[in-house]
């Protein structure tokens, strides 16, 4: 997955607007994920997954925060995400299929909150970006 | 895929807001599909796929109108889409992998224009509905 200069600019620009609301946006993306794709809840038996729960807000902020971290290291994602990659490979072992489901849920959330910014070009850039991040997080599974 | 009564209600709620905007929303959903997943353009050789082209509007209107019509028959989507199903099986032969891609882009488009309407509950119902539509259009392929 190669992000063009234009893609990178779009990722960074939208991240600027997201960074102040990672809790609310992250919680919503996760809630949409769990609502639409019940199988994804299998990894969260220890969480309160009700809408707006403290668990969802805290974890949502973590997930979007990691994307933000990735957004400032677009030229070296494998290194920037190395620890998270280890975590997913040896600890969490989230089935790779779930990354696409989460990507969809994040994109719908962004579309709902940033209709003017989430242009088709921005959507494409974020789709590629999240895809690249997902690729790194699942790269050490085998 | 079984659509509950609640799902049908949610689908009607959302698609009622699409009525009158079939061409705009349809054109946008198609444009987002072609932008994020350029391989989907393979089925549209020779067509003007530029954003807001007349073709995108007319084809987008066709697609969204078919969805609005199908939504009136949530308990018999296969029956409602029988003719379109024949067309896809014997003429168009759009690879089944493309239906989830289009569904994703329809949902993003609806989130852009109807953020308050596409609640998580409506989101899952519409996702189920679009899955069922995809199945209905591809079930005669073999």
Interface residues (C-beta under 8 A of the other chain):
Chain A: X28 X31 X32 X35 X36 X51 X104 X107 X108 X109 X111 X112 X113 X115 X118 X120 X121 X123 X124 X127
Chain B: X28 X31 X32 X35 X36 X51 X104 X107 X108 X109 X111 X112 X113 X115 X118 X120 X121 X123 X124 X127
